[in-house]
Amino acid sequence: MYCGGMSNHDADIAESRDLARMIVTVAERARADFAAAVEPLGVPVHLARTVLLLGEPQSMRYVAGELACDPSHVTGIADHLEERGLAVRAPGADRRIKMLNLTEDGEALRQQLAEAVNTKAKFAGQLDAGQKQTLRELLGLLLEPRSSASAQTTGSKEKTA
């Protein structure tokens, strides 16, 4: 694909750029599809994502980790969920830990959101189970800390050399 006047270095850069562009495009499509699926339910995306995480009570720190945001941001999300009657905060086993629990209304909304996402925004729905597993493994490799990924890449090159 990358030939002609390109050096190996130029080809590697072009290939990296192509792969990065494709990953970003897939992520943007997944976000847009999710937003379109939940929009008819009148719930902002950040609240919908949180409600879907709460199949069982979760610590606010866990929610922050899953949403990839600062734990202080989850306080605002919890405030909005409580204002809408969708969730309540409760102390965890350790009183310093705050748990976020769905109310009955929150659980009903969670079911509606799950159905909407499953029918209108099923990520990678065109892939079969084996392809999804391969994608999961490849993305896992890309998400490993760089030092670990570099060691694997170096090890792979040594094995094939």
NORNOR-V836850 format. One line per field, one symbol per residue. ss: DSSP state (h for helix, s for strand, l for the rest). phi: phi as a letter, one per 20 degrees, with the letter a starting at -180 (. if undefined). psi: psi as a letter, one per 30 degrees, with the letter a starting at -180 (. if undefined). A space follows every 50 residues. Layout:
# NORNOR-V836850
ss = ???
phi = ???
psi = ???
This chain:
# NORNOR-V836850
ss = lllllllhhhhhhhhhhhhhhhhhhhhhhhhhhhhhhhhlllllhhhhhh hhhllllsshhhhhhhhlllhhhhhhhhhhhhhlllsssssllllllsss sslhhhhhhhhhhhhhhhhhllllllllhhhhhhhhhhhhhhhllhhhhh hhhhhhhhhhl
phi = .dcmeffgfffffffffffffffffffffffffffffegfemdggfffgf gffefbgcffffggffelcfgfffgfffgfffgemebcebfegegfeedd dfegfffffgffffffffedbffmfeeegffffffgfffgffefggffff fffffffffef
psi = ejabgkleeeeeeeeeeeeeeeeeeeeeeeeeeeeeefeffgkkeeeeee effhflklleeeeeeefhlkefefeeeeeeeeefgfllklkaejffkkkk kkleeeeeeeeeeeeeeeffhjkgffkleeeeeeeeeeeeefflkeeeee eeeeeeeeef.
